[in-house]
Amino acid sequence: FWSEVGETELITRAVAKRMYCMHYLVRARVKDTDVLTIYCSVIRTVLEYACPVWHPGLTQKQSDEIEKIQKRCLKLIYPNLSHNQALAIFGQT
């Protein structure tokens, strides 16, 4: 199975389902801090699971795919902020 579908593709599929739920939380006007907690608990854990093992073997494209997901999540939580501003807020929590 791993040879048919790349590891990062499996990760992105799993995260996409969770992002869909996060989207509904944002639409329901759940507080940003609560949505950020959900992101850290439900999405980021999937993205970082076993990271020390598989990260050194990632290609630049795969690394970019994972980074793209993280950027999309932060944009969903903080739609009016730049990525750097969202990262600054994320780093403070």
Rosetta constraint file for C-alpha pairs under 8 A:
AtomPair CA 1 CA 5 HARMONIC 6.47 0.50
AtomPair CA 2 CA 6 HARMONIC 6.01 0.50
AtomPair CA 2 CA 7 HARMONIC 6.74 0.50
AtomPair CA 5 CA 9 HARMONIC 6.42 0.50
AtomPair CA 5 CA 10 HARMONIC 6.94 0.50
AtomPair CA 6 CA 10 HARMONIC 6.51 0.50
AtomPair CA 7 CA 11 HARMONIC 6.37 0.50
AtomPair CA 8 CA 12 HARMONIC 6.04 0.50
AtomPair CA 8 CA 62 HARMONIC 6.18 0.50
AtomPair CA 8 CA 65 HARMONIC 7.56 0.50
AtomPair CA 8 CA 66 HARMONIC 7.31 0.50
AtomPair CA 9 CA 13 HARMONIC 6.10 0.50
AtomPair CA 10 CA 14 HARMONIC 6.31 0.50
AtomPair CA 11 CA 15 HARMONIC 6.16 0.50
AtomPair CA 11 CA 46 HARMONIC 6.89 0.50
AtomPair CA 11 CA 47 HARMONIC 6.53 0.50
AtomPair CA 12 CA 16 HARMONIC 5.92 0.50
AtomPair CA 12 CA 65 HARMONIC 7.98 0.50
AtomPair CA 12 CA 66 HARMONIC 7.37 0.50
AtomPair CA 12 CA 69 HARMONIC 7.55 0.50
AtomPair CA 13 CA 17 HARMONIC 6.72 0.50
AtomPair CA 14 CA 18 HARMONIC 6.84 0.50
AtomPair CA 14 CA 46 HARMONIC 7.65 0.50
AtomPair CA 15 CA 19 HARMONIC 6.03 0.50
AtomPair CA 15 CA 43 HARMONIC 5.88 0.50
AtomPair CA 15 CA 46 HARMONIC 6.97 0.50
AtomPair CA 15 CA 47 HARMONIC 7.58 0.50
AtomPair CA 16 CA 20 HARMONIC 6.27 0.50
AtomPair CA 17 CA 21 HARMONIC 6.88 0.50
AtomPair CA 18 CA 22 HARMONIC 6.33 0.50
AtomPair CA 18 CA 42 HARMONIC 7.14 0.50
AtomPair CA 18 CA 43 HARMONIC 6.47 0.50
AtomPair CA 19 CA 23 HARMONIC 6.04 0.50
AtomPair CA 19 CA 43 HARMONIC 7.43 0.50
AtomPair CA 19 CA 73 HARMONIC 7.13 0.50
AtomPair CA 20 CA 24 HARMONIC 6.74 0.50
AtomPair CA 21 CA 25 HARMONIC 6.58 0.50
AtomPair CA 22 CA 26 HARMONIC 6.38 0.50
AtomPair CA 22 CA 35 HARMONIC 6.93 0.50
AtomPair CA 22 CA 38 HARMONIC 7.57 0.50
AtomPair CA 22 CA 39 HARMONIC 7.53 0.50
AtomPair CA 23 CA 27 HARMONIC 6.26 0.50
AtomPair CA 23 CA 76 HARMONIC 6.98 0.50
AtomPair CA 24 CA 28 HARMONIC 6.04 0.50
AtomPair CA 25 CA 29 HARMONIC 6.43 0.50
AtomPair CA 25 CA 30 HARMONIC 5.57 0.50
AtomPair CA 25 CA 35 HARMONIC 6.86 0.50
AtomPair CA 26 CA 30 HARMONIC 5.69 0.50
AtomPair CA 26 CA 31 HARMONIC 7.85 0.50
AtomPair CA 26 CA 32 HARMONIC 7.74 0.50
AtomPair CA 26 CA 35 HARMONIC 7.11 0.50
AtomPair CA 26 CA 76 HARMONIC 7.43 0.50
AtomPair CA 26 CA 77 HARMONIC 6.80 0.50
AtomPair CA 30 CA 34 HARMONIC 6.69 0.50
AtomPair CA 30 CA 35 HARMONIC 6.65 0.50
AtomPair CA 31 CA 35 HARMONIC 6.39 0.50
AtomPair CA 32 CA 36 HARMONIC 5.98 0.50
AtomPair CA 32 CA 77 HARMONIC 6.14 0.50
AtomPair CA 32 CA 78 HARMONIC 7.53 0.50
AtomPair CA 33 CA 37 HARMONIC 6.20 0.50
AtomPair CA 34 CA 38 HARMONIC 6.36 0.50
AtomPair CA 35 CA 39 HARMONIC 6.15 0.50
AtomPair CA 35 CA 77 HARMONIC 6.80 0.50
AtomPair CA 36 CA 40 HARMONIC 6.20 0.50
AtomPair CA 36 CA 77 HARMONIC 6.96 0.50
AtomPair CA 36 CA 90 HARMONIC 7.90 0.50
AtomPair CA 37 CA 41 HARMONIC 6.03 0.50
AtomPair CA 38 CA 42 HARMONIC 5.60 0.50
AtomPair CA 38 CA 43 HARMONIC 7.35 0.50
AtomPair CA 39 CA 43 HARMONIC 5.00 0.50
AtomPair CA 39 CA 44 HARMONIC 6.05 0.50
AtomPair CA 39 CA 73 HARMONIC 7.51 0.50
AtomPair CA 40 CA 44 HARMONIC 4.90 0.50
AtomPair CA 40 CA 45 HARMONIC 6.57 0.50
AtomPair CA 41 CA 45 HARMONIC 6.03 0.50
AtomPair CA 42 CA 46 HARMONIC 6.89 0.50
AtomPair CA 43 CA 47 HARMONIC 6.48 0.50
AtomPair CA 44 CA 48 HARMONIC 6.05 0.50
AtomPair CA 44 CA 70 HARMONIC 7.97 0.50
AtomPair CA 45 CA 49 HARMONIC 5.74 0.50
AtomPair CA 47 CA 51 HARMONIC 7.87 0.50
AtomPair CA 47 CA 66 HARMONIC 7.17 0.50
AtomPair CA 50 CA 54 HARMONIC 6.63 0.50
AtomPair CA 51 CA 55 HARMONIC 5.23 0.50
AtomPair CA 52 CA 56 HARMONIC 7.40 0.50
AtomPair CA 54 CA 58 HARMONIC 6.83 0.50
AtomPair CA 58 CA 62 HARMONIC 5.85 0.50
AtomPair CA 58 CA 63 HARMONIC 6.15 0.50
AtomPair CA 59 CA 63 HARMONIC 6.26 0.50
AtomPair CA 60 CA 64 HARMONIC 6.04 0.50
AtomPair CA 61 CA 65 HARMONIC 6.25 0.50
AtomPair CA 62 CA 66 HARMONIC 6.49 0.50
AtomPair CA 63 CA 67 HARMONIC 6.24 0.50
AtomPair CA 64 CA 68 HARMONIC 5.94 0.50
AtomPair CA 65 CA 69 HARMONIC 6.46 0.50
AtomPair CA 66 CA 70 HARMONIC 6.52 0.50
AtomPair CA 67 CA 71 HARMONIC 6.23 0.50
AtomPair CA 68 CA 72 HARMONIC 6.20 0.50
AtomPair CA 69 CA 73 HARMONIC 6.24 0.50
AtomPair CA 70 CA 74 HARMONIC 6.31 0.50
AtomPair CA 71 CA 75 HARMONIC 6.08 0.50
AtomPair CA 71 CA 83 HARMONIC 6.82 0.50
AtomPair CA 72 CA 76 HARMONIC 6.10 0.50
AtomPair CA 73 CA 77 HARMONIC 6.35 0.50
AtomPair CA 74 CA 78 HARMONIC 5.87 0.50
AtomPair CA 74 CA 79 HARMONIC 7.74 0.50
AtomPair CA 74 CA 83 HARMONIC 7.25 0.50
AtomPair CA 74 CA 86 HARMONIC 6.36 0.50
AtomPair CA 74 CA 87 HARMONIC 7.74 0.50
AtomPair CA 75 CA 79 HARMONIC 4.82 0.50
AtomPair CA 75 CA 80 HARMONIC 7.83 0.50
AtomPair CA 75 CA 81 HARMONIC 7.43 0.50
AtomPair CA 75 CA 82 HARMONIC 7.86 0.50
AtomPair CA 75 CA 83 HARMONIC 7.03 0.50
AtomPair CA 75 CA 86 HARMONIC 7.62 0.50
AtomPair CA 78 CA 86 HARMONIC 6.38 0.50
AtomPair CA 81 CA 85 HARMONIC 5.81 0.50
AtomPair CA 81 CA 86 HARMONIC 6.00 0.50
AtomPair CA 82 CA 86 HARMONIC 6.20 0.50
AtomPair CA 83 CA 87 HARMONIC 6.10 0.50
AtomPair CA 84 CA 88 HARMONIC 6.18 0.50
AtomPair CA 85 CA 89 HARMONIC 6.41 0.50
AtomPair CA 86 CA 90 HARMONIC 6.01 0.50
AtomPair CA 87 CA 91 HARMONIC 5.95 0.50
AtomPair CA 88 CA 92 HARMONIC 6.47 0.50
AtomPair CA 89 CA 93 HARMONIC 6.71 0.50
